[in-house]
Amino acid sequence: MQGISKEDQSAAPGTYRFGEFELFPSERQLLHQKRMVPLPPKAFDALLLLVQNAERLVRKEELVHRLWPDTYVAETNLTNTIVVLRKVFSRDAIQTVQKFGYRFALRVLGEPGVDQSAYDKFLRAKELITERSLDSMLRARDLCLLCIASDPEFAPPWAWLGRCCRFIEKFTGQDPLNLELAQAALRRALVIDPDLACAHQFYTQLQADLGQSQDAVARLVGRLARYPHEAESFAGLVQILRFCGLLEESVMAHRCAASLDPTLVTSVAHTHFLRGEYEATIETYSARKGYYLDAAAWAALGDTRRATSLLKDRLGDAQLSPLMYGLMSSLLALAEDRCRDAVAIIDATKVAHEPEVLFYMARHLSRAGEASGALRQLRRALVEGFTASFPVAEDPWFAALRAHPEFNSVLSEMMSAEAAARQVLTEAGGAKVLGG
């Protein structure tokens, strides 16, 4: 094959760039500092798949299927192919997830068909988003907008713009325009690239908060029917099935995600909490930065001293949103037997498009003896898209609510919503996807 000239290399639009390397899929060439690096055909195909899925786990089955379609080969063939690539890069460049697959760890600095200036802005925006502060998100939003202005058909910045805007709306709760922009950006990302995994992931989180859980269930199950090895979509199902009150199915989705990628963190800790499995809640929640849930689990276990200590340490964090501050400080008040203060804090906390938080606050109100207030919060959570009849019927913190004359009515409404969601899951093919 004829090589690419140096002049063409600098401007070639069909290039992946990472480290000191350039990968040209159409020419099937790998260059290191502008010099050709010979690769066997299977090694090139494996590298391309890993680069296209950079930072995500690519399962062994997917690699084998792509490299040797319709042919049985021993796993040593794949192992030897990875060894060839590691000789070119390094062992750390291609990480092994034992028994599961491989992950390309080098940072991709450019992609085929994407304006390089736009891609540079996109990379910086992603860096800022990982900081998860209001200032960093505002700066990331502006960079995503600049990136889109340069290249409006580049789908990923649309998806990450949606994530930024949703975070800003959650943090400030002042401008509904951010929520509208989040919806529009994520939908645009999926129009440009219907298979963009991060867009599906971010859109699932938004749909959960907007009361569109049943739509999200059908979308994710359909996606998993096409991509049964996509752990991130199972992680989305963990959240969305919990919002539907399908707690057992939520745990099943977590098991599916973990079986595909054991390094992936899901929101199953919240599902364990609703099931009253507080030790499991604490264990699974420890994989992420702590805010509310492990403290709530310790309080439910009766260890108010530990819950109080955790909450006092965390409430000093200047990055807490007003909503999270209200949720955590009301729990602290309950742990310190300041029930009136807890009720006052909840009354003063504005909650918009956060049905799961409404549920937790209803639980707090019931614990404080405010059954009527708890009932109102539960009904609002239900209307806005969150139901969980099991803890309402079984959790000791809901004992005051269960004495309310309208308790059976709201419980029935929640169970009806769960039955409807289960039917959507069944009709979409959920049993097959979840292995049930």
N, C-alpha and C positions, 0 to 999 in steps of 0.2 A: 504494500500500500504506500502511495506517495505521501511523504511527510507534509506537515503544514508549515508554510513559510513563517519566518519570525514576524513579518508584517501582519499576516493573517492571524497569528496567535494572539497578538495584543488586542485585536478587535473582534475576535470570533465570538458570535453570540451564543453558540451552543456549548458553553464551557462550565464545568463545575470547578471551583477553585477551593483548595484547602491546603494550609501550610505552604510549602514551596512547590506544590503540585497543581497541575491542570489536567482535567479529564474531559476528553472530547468524545461523547457517546456516538455521534454520527460517523466519526472517523475511526472509532474504536482505538483511540490512542491515549496513552498516559504520558505526560511530560513532567520532568523534574528539572526546574530551573532551565526551561526551554529545551531540554534534551529528552529524546525518546527513551521510555522505559519499557522494554519488551515484557509482555504478559501473555501467558497461555490464554486461549479463548475462555475457558471456564473461570479462570481467575479474574479476567476482565468483567465477565458477567456478574460474578459475585461482588466485586468491588462496586460496580454500578448500582446494584440493588442496595448495598449497605450505605452508599453515599446518598442515594435518593431517600433513604430512611434514617439519615444521620441523627444520632442521639436517641433513637428508638430501638427497641429490641427487635431483631429480625430472627424469627424462629428457624430452627434447623429444617423443619419440614418445608417452609416456604423457600428457603435457599435450594434445597434438593429438588423441589418441584420446578423451580425456575431454571436451574442449571441442567437437570436431567429429566425433562418432561416425558412421562409415559415409559420411563426406564427404571428398573430397580438397580440401585447402586448401594454399596456398603457405606456406612457412615465415615469410614476412613477416607473415602474420596473427598468428602466435604472438608474433613480435617486437614488433609494434605493441601487442599486449595487455600484454606485460610493460612496455613504455614507459608505458602508462596507469597501471599500478600504481606504477611508480617515481616518477611525478609526485605520487602521493598520499603515498608513504613517502619513500624516498630510493634512490639507486642501490645503496648498500651494504646496504640491507634485503633486496634480492633479488640474490644473487650469481650471476654467470654462470660456469659451467664450460665453457670454449670448446668448441664443437662437440658438447657432450653434453647440457647442460640447465641447470637453475637450482636454487638452494638458498635457502630462506627463512632469513635470518640473525637476525631479531629473536627474542629469547627469549620463548617462550610462557609466560605466567604463570597461565593457567587454561584448563580445557577443559570442554566441555559435560557436564553430568551428574555432575561431580566436586565434592565438597565443597571449598570454597576453602581451608579450614584444612588439610585433608589434602593438597591440591595444594602448598601452601606448604612443608609438611614434606618432600614428595617432591622438590621443587626443591632444597632445602637438602641432602638426602641425596645427590642426584646431584653437587652441588658437592663434597661431602666425598669421594665415591668417586673423583673425578678426582685427588685428592691422593695416593691409593694408599699411605697409611701405615697401620699397624695401628690406631693411635688413631683416624684419620679413618674407617676402615672400621667400627670398633666403634660410633662415634657414628652413622654412616650406617645401620647395621643397626637401631639403636634407633629412629631416625626413621622408617625404613620400617615397622617394627612398629607405631608409633603411627599412621602413615598408614593402614595396613591396618585397624587397630582402628576408625578413624573411618569408613572406606569400604572394606569387605572385597571389593567387586566392582570395585574400581579395579585393573586388571591390571598396569600398569607397575611399581608398587612391589613387587609379588610377584616380578617378574622381577629387579629390582635388589636385592631382599633376597637372592635366590638367589646373585647375583654377590658380594654382600658376604660371605655365609656361606662361600662357596667360597674366597674370598681369605683369610678369617680361618683357615679350616682349613688352607690351604696354608702360611700364615705360621707358625702355632703348632704344628700337627700334634698337638695335645694332646686335643682334645675331638671325638669322632666325631659328636656331636650337631650340630655346624655343618655337616658334610657331609650328614647326613640332612635337616636343615632346608633346605639348598640344593636338594636334589632335590625335596623336597615343595613348596617355594616356586615353583620353575620349572614344575613340573607343574601347580600351581594356576593360574599365570599363563596357561598354554596352554589350560586348561579354560575360563577366563573369556573369553579372546580367542585362539582357535586361530591367528589370523593376526598376532599381535604379533611384529614382526620382532626386537626386542631379546631377547625370550624365546627365540626359536629360536636366536639368536646365542649367548646365554649357555649354553643347554642343550647346544648342540653342543660347547662347550669342556668341559663337565662330562662328557658322554658319552664324549669322547675319553679322559679321564683314568680313567674307570670301566670301560674295556674294552668299551664299547658302540658301537664305531665303525661296525660294519655296520648297526646300527639307525639310526644318525645318517645314514649314506649314503642309505639308503632314504627317510628323512624329508626330507632336504634336496633330493634329486632330485625327489621328489614335489612339494615346495613350488615348486621352480624350474619345473616343468612348468606350474604355475598362474601363477607370477610370474616370467617369464623375464628381467625387467629388474632383479631384486633383487640388486644387487652384493654385499650383505652375506652372502647365502646362498652365493654362489660363494666368498666369502672363507672361510666355514665349511667348504666342501668342500676348500679348499686344505689345511687342517689335518687334516681327518678322513681324506682320501685318503692323506695322508702317513703317518698312523698305521697305515693298512692296507697300507703298503708300495707303494702305487700312485703312484710318484714322477712318472712322465710325466703321468698324469692329474691329479695335484696341480698341476703347472705349467700344464696346460691350464685348470684351474679359475681359476688366478691370471690367466691371459690374458683369460678371460671377465670376471672381476671388473674388471680394468683397462680393458677395452673399454667397460664400462658406467659406471665411475667412476674416472678416473685418479688421483683424490686419495685413494682408499681404500688403506689399508695392510693387507696380508695377511701371513701367516706364511711366505710362499714362500722367504724366506731360509733357513729350516731345511730346506726341500726341496732347494734348491740345494746346501746343505752335504752332505746325504746322497748327492747325485749326484756329489760331488767337484768341484763348480763353485765354488771358493773365492773367486775374484774376483767372481763374481756374488753370492755370499753377502754379501761385504763391501759391495758396492754397494747391495743391496736392504735390508740390515740398518741402513744409515745413516739410514733414515727414522724410526727409533725410538730411544728411550734405550738406550744400549749396556749390556749386562751381560756375557754369556758368549760369544755366537756369533761375533762378529767377531774376538775374541781367539783363539778356537779355529781360525778360518779362517786367521789370520795364522800360528799355530803349525803348521798343516797345510802351509802354503806354505813353511815353514822360517824364517820371520822371527820367531824367538823373542824377539828384543829388543823388537820392537813389541808382541808378545803380552804379554810380562812387564810392560811399561810400562802398558798398558791395564788389566791385572788389578790391579796394585798401586794405581793411582789409584782403581779402583772398589771394591776390598775395604774401603776406609775408610768406605764409605757405611753409616751406622747403620741405614738402612731395609732392608738386605738380610735376607731370610729365612734361617734356618739352612740350609735346603736349597740355596739359591742360593750361599750362602757356601761350603758344602762343595764344590759343583760347581766354582766358580771357583777356590777355593784349591787343589783337587787338580790343576786344569789348570796353575796357576802352579807348583806343585811339579814337574810334568813338564817345563815349559818351562825350569826351573832344574836339570834332571837330578837331582831328589830323588825318585827312584821310590819308595823305601820310605815317605817322607812322604806321597806321593800315595795309596798303598795304605792307610795308616793313616787318612788323612782320610776316604777313602771308607768304610772299615769303621766309622768313628765317626758317619757321617752317616745319619740316619734318613730313609728315603724311603717315603712312603705315597701311593698313588694318583697317581703321577707316572711312567708307563711310559716316556715319552720321556727323562726324566732318567736312568732306569735304563739306557737304551740308551747315553747319553753316558758314563755311569760305566763301563759295560762296555768301551767304547772306551778309556777312560783306563787301566783295569786291563790290557787287552791291551798297550797301549803300555808299561806298566810291567813287562811280562813275566809277569804273573799270569794265565795262560791259563785256569786252572780257575776263578778268581774271575770272570773275564770271562764264561765260559760260564754260570755260575750267574746272573749278572745278566741275560744275554741271555734265558735261559729264563724268568726271572721277568718280564722286560719282555714277552715273548711271551704268557705266561699272563695278564698284566694288560692286554694290548690293544695292544701296539706291535710291529710287525715291519718290517724293512728289510733284505732279503736282499742287495740290491745293494752297499751299503757293506761289509757283513760279508764279502762275497766279493772286493771290490776295494780297499777303503781300506787303505793301508799301515799304519795304526795298528792294524788287526786282524790283522797278520801273525802274531803269536805265537799268537793263537787258532786260526788256520788250521792250525797244526801239532798241535793237540790231537786225540786219537783220536776224540772225539765231535763234532768240528766238522761233518762231513758230515750227521750226524743232526740237529743243531739247524738247519743251513741248510735241510735238507729240510722241517723243520717250519715254518720261516718261509715258504718258498715255497708250501707247501700253504695256509697261512693267507692269503697274498696271492691265491692262485687262488680261494679261497672268497669273498674280498672282491670280486674282479673279477666274479665271477658275480652277486653281489648288485647291483653297480653296473649290470651289463648288463641284468638282469631288471627293475630299476627304471626303465630308460630312460636310463641315463647317457650313452650315445653321442649321443643326440639333444640332450640338455641341454648337453653339452660341445662339441657341434659336430663330433664325431668320426665 
